[in-house]
Amino acid sequence: MNEEVELRSRVDEYFLMFVSHDESTGTEKVTAKRDLEHSLELLLSHLPHKRKFQFPKVSAIFQVDVENPECRASRSIRAWDALAKYCMNLLSQPWRKEYQTLRLYSGYVKHNVTNILISGEDMFYLMGYEPLQRRRNSQTLIMKGPVDPDLLSLLSLDCLSAVVELRMLRIWETVGQAVTWYDVVEARKEFVGSPGHTAQVLAHRLREKSGGGGHLALLPDQLYSGGVPVGNLLDLDGSMYQPRTMDEHVRDSYHYVTHGGQWMCPDGHLVVHGDRRTCSVCGRSRPNDLL
C-alpha cells in the first residue's frame, strides 16, 4: 500500500474513533483527539504544502493568515479549533436548532473566528450555511437543507490539519531569535518533512548566512516530484536525501537537537532534558529506542 494512502487511512480511522466519542466520555475523547492529531502530523510531514488541505479555500485562508505579520499561532489555533467544532456539531447533531442558525455578529464567532482569520466567515459557507437574506453580507446564516456528512468530515479534518500545521510552525519559538516566523512558514512550504527536519533546514541556513558549514546542501531549482522534497536536500557525500518512511516518522517523533543537548517533542517543545522520559509541556513519551 502506498505510504500516503496508509497514512490517510490511519487518519480516517482515528477520525471515526474521535467522532464516535461524545463529550461525556471525558478522557477517551481527549485521547482520541490526541491520537488523531498525531496521525495528522505524520501525514502533514509526508505531504508537499499544496496537498496538505482538501479544500482550496481552506488552503487560501490558512496561507493568508500565516503570512499576515500580525499572525499569532495561539490565536489562529483557537480559530481553526473552533471551526472544527462547528463542523463536528453539525456532523454529530444536525437536528439541533441552535446549530441551524449562526450569527456572525455573536461574541463567540467574532472573538474566536472572524476577528482572527481574514475571510474566516467563508468557512461557514463551505459548511453549507446560507445568508438568511439574499445579500451576501447578511450577518445571520441558516442551514436550509440537510447537512452533507462527507463534506463536513473532510472540512473538519482540514480545520484540524490547520491546527496541527500551526503547532508544527511553532518550532520558530525554539530555533532562535535569528529565525523569523516568516522563515519557518516559507521553509514549511518549500520542504516536505517533520518539524525536526524544518528546524534542521533553518539551522543550516543560519550557518550558511554566518559562513559556517552544514551537513545539508540546498538545490532550490529542483521541484517536488515522486516523494522527493521540494528543493531537494543532498548529504555532504552527494547522495540524495530520502523522505522518511512512516515507521521512521514514528520513531523520530523526537528529534535530537545538538545545541543544548535537548530533545524536541512532536509539538516542537525543546523541554526534554537528560534522562527525562516525557515532555514536561504536553506529556508525550519518548520512544523506547531513544531513551
C-alpha positions in Angstrom: 0.0 0.0 0.0 1.2 3.5 -0.9 2.5 5.2 2.3 0.3 8.3 1.8 -2.7 6.1 1.3 -1.8 4.2 4.5 -1.3 7.5 6.4 -4.7 8.8 5.2 -6.3 5.5 6.2 -4.9 5.9 9.7 -6.2 9.4 9.9 -9.7 8.3 8.8 -9.6 5.5 11.4 -8.7 7.9 14.2 -11.2 10.4 13.0 -14.0 7.9 13.2 -12.9 7.0 16.7 -12.9 10.7 17.7 -16.3 11.3 16.2 -17.8 8.2 18.0 -16.9 9.7 21.4 -19.2 12.4 22.8 -18.1 15.0 25.3 -19.4 12.9 28.2 -16.7 10.2 27.6 -14.1 12.7 29.0 -10.6 11.3 28.8 -11.5 8.9 26.0 -12.5 11.9 23.8 -9.2 13.7 24.7 -7.1 10.6 23.9 -8.9 10.1 20.6 -8.3 13.7 19.6 -4.6 13.4 20.6 -4.2 10.3 18.5 -6.0 11.9 15.6 -3.7 15.0 15.7 -0.6 12.9 15.9 -1.7 10.9 12.9 -2.3 14.2 11.1 1.2 15.3 12.0 2.6 12.2 10.4 0.6 12.8 7.2 1.4 16.5 7.0 5.1 15.6 7.4 4.8 13.4 4.3 2.9 15.8 2.0 4.0 18.8 -0.1 2.4 22.0 1.0 0.0 22.3 -1.9 -1.6 18.9 -0.8 -2.0 19.5 2.9 -5.6 20.6 2.6 -8.6 19.1 0.8 -10.3 22.4 0.1 -8.5 25.1 -1.9 -10.5 27.8 0.1 -9.1 26.4 3.4 -5.6 26.4 2.0 -6.0 30.0 0.9 -7.4 31.2 4.2 -4.7 29.4 6.1 -1.9 30.8 3.9 -3.2 34.4 4.1 -3.3 34.0 7.9 0.2 32.7 8.5 1.7 35.2 6.1 0.0 38.1 8.0 2.6 40.0 10.0 0.1 40.1 12.9 -0.4 36.3 12.9 -0.2 34.7 16.3 -0.1 30.9 16.3 -2.1 30.5 19.5 -4.9 32.7 18.3 -5.0 31.0 14.9 -5.1 27.6 16.5 -8.1 28.8 18.6 -9.9 29.9 15.4 -9.3 26.6 13.5 -10.2 24.5 16.5 -13.5 26.5 16.9 -14.3 25.9 13.2 -13.6 22.2 13.6 -16.0 22.1 16.5 -18.7 23.8 14.3 -18.2 21.1 11.7 -18.3 18.3 14.3 -21.5 19.7 15.9 -23.3 19.8 12.5 -21.9 16.3 11.8 -22.9 14.7 15.1 -26.2 16.6 15.9 -27.5 18.2 12.7 -31.1 18.3 14.1 -30.3 20.7 17.0 -31.9 24.1 16.4 -29.0 26.0 17.8 -26.8 24.6 15.0 -29.3 25.6 12.3 -28.7 29.3 12.7 -25.4 31.1 13.0 -25.0 34.8 13.9 -21.8 36.3 12.6 -22.2 39.2 15.0 -22.2 37.0 18.1 -19.4 37.5 20.5 -18.2 33.9 20.3 -17.9 33.9 16.5 -16.2 37.3 16.4 -13.8 36.5 19.2 -12.8 33.0 18.0 -13.1 33.2 14.2 -13.8 36.3 12.2 -11.6 38.7 14.3 -8.7 36.3 13.8 -8.9 34.8 10.3 -9.3 37.0 7.2 -12.3 35.8 5.3 -13.0 33.3 8.2 -16.7 33.7 7.6 -16.3 31.9 4.3 -15.7 28.7 6.2 -19.3 28.8 7.3 -20.4 29.0 3.7 -18.3 25.9 3.0 -20.2 24.1 5.8 -23.4 24.7 4.0 -24.7 27.8 5.7 -26.5 30.4 3.6 -27.4 34.0 4.3 -30.8 34.5 5.9 -31.4 37.4 3.5 -30.4 37.4 -0.2 -27.5 39.8 0.2 -24.1 38.2 0.8 -23.2 40.4 3.7 -26.1 39.2 5.8 -24.9 38.7 9.4 -27.3 35.8 10.0 -26.7 32.5 8.3 -29.0 29.5 8.3 -28.7 25.8 7.3 -31.6 25.5 4.8 -31.1 21.9 3.6 -29.7 18.7 5.1 -26.1 18.7 6.0 -23.5 16.8 3.9 -21.7 14.5 6.3 -18.9 13.7 3.8 -18.2 17.3 3.2 -18.3 18.1 6.9 -15.9 15.2 7.7 -13.4 16.4 5.2 -13.8 20.0 6.3 -13.3 19.2 9.9 -10.2 17.3 9.1 -8.9 20.3 7.1 -9.5 22.5 10.2 -7.7 20.1 12.4 -4.9 19.9 9.9 -4.6 23.6 10.2 -4.3 23.3 13.9 -1.6 20.7 13.7 0.4 22.6 11.0 0.3 25.7 13.1 1.7 23.8 16.1 4.4 22.5 13.8 5.2 26.1 12.7 5.8 27.0 16.3 9.3 25.5 16.0 10.0 29.2 15.3 10.0 29.6 19.1 12.7 27.0 19.5 15.2 27.7 16.7 16.4 31.1 17.9 15.8 34.9 17.5 17.7 34.9 14.2 14.9 33.0 12.6 11.6 34.7 11.9 8.1 33.4 11.8 8.1 34.1 8.0 11.3 32.0 7.6 9.5 29.0 9.2 6.4 29.5 7.1 8.5 29.6 3.9 10.5 26.6 4.9 7.4 24.5 5.6 6.1 25.5 2.1 9.4 24.6 0.4 10.3 21.3 2.1 8.5 18.1 2.9 9.2 16.8 6.4 8.6 16.9 10.2 9.2 19.9 12.4 12.6 18.5 13.3 13.6 18.4 9.6 12.4 22.0 9.2 14.4 23.0 12.2 17.5 21.4 10.6 16.9 23.3 7.3 16.6 26.6 9.2 19.7 25.9 11.3 21.6 25.0 8.2 20.5 28.3 6.5 21.6 30.2 9.6 25.0 28.5 9.4 25.3 29.4 5.7 24.5 33.1 6.5 27.1 33.2 9.2 29.7 31.5 6.9 29.7 28.2 8.8 29.4 24.7 7.3 26.4 22.4 7.3 25.6 18.8 6.7 22.9 19.6 4.1 23.2 21.4 0.8 20.2 23.0 -0.9 19.3 22.6 -4.6 16.5 25.1 -4.9 15.8 24.6 -8.6 14.6 21.1 -8.3 10.8 20.6 -7.8 8.9 18.2 -5.7 8.3 15.0 -7.6 7.6 11.4 -6.7 8.1 11.8 -2.9 11.3 13.8 -3.0 11.3 17.1 -1.0 10.9 20.4 -2.9 14.3 21.9 -3.3 15.9 18.5 -2.8 18.4 18.1 0.0 21.8 16.4 -0.5 24.0 15.0 2.1 27.6 16.1 2.0 28.7 12.9 0.2 26.4 13.9 -2.6 23.8 11.2 -2.0 20.1 12.2 -2.3 18.3 12.8 0.9 15.4 10.2 1.2 12.0 11.1 2.5 11.2 9.3 5.8 9.0 6.2 5.8 6.0 6.1 8.2 7.9 3.9 10.7 10.8 6.4 10.7 8.4 9.3 11.2 7.0 7.4 14.3 10.5 6.6 15.6 11.7 10.2 15.0 8.7 11.8 16.7 11.5 13.2 18.9 14.5 14.9 17.2 17.8 15.3 18.9 18.9 18.9 18.7 22.7 19.3 19.2 22.6 22.8 20.8 22.0 22.3 24.5 21.5 18.5 24.1 17.7 18.9 24.1 15.0 16.7 22.7 12.2 18.1 20.5 8.8 16.5 21.0 6.3 16.3 18.2 4.7 19.7 19.2 8.1 21.4 18.9 8.8 21.8 22.6 12.5 21.8 23.4 11.9 20.9 27.0 13.0 17.3 27.4 16.4 17.2 29.0 18.8 14.4 30.1 17.1 11.2 31.2 13.5 12.7 31.2 11.2 10.3 29.6 8.3 12.6 28.9 7.8 16.2 27.6 7.0 18.4 30.5 4.7 20.5 28.4 2.5 18.0 26.5 3.4 14.8 28.4 4.3 12.8 25.4 6.8 9.9 26.0 10.0 9.4 24.1 10.2 6.2 22.0 11.9 3.4 23.9 14.8 3.2 21.5 15.5 6.9 22.1 15.6 6.6 25.9 
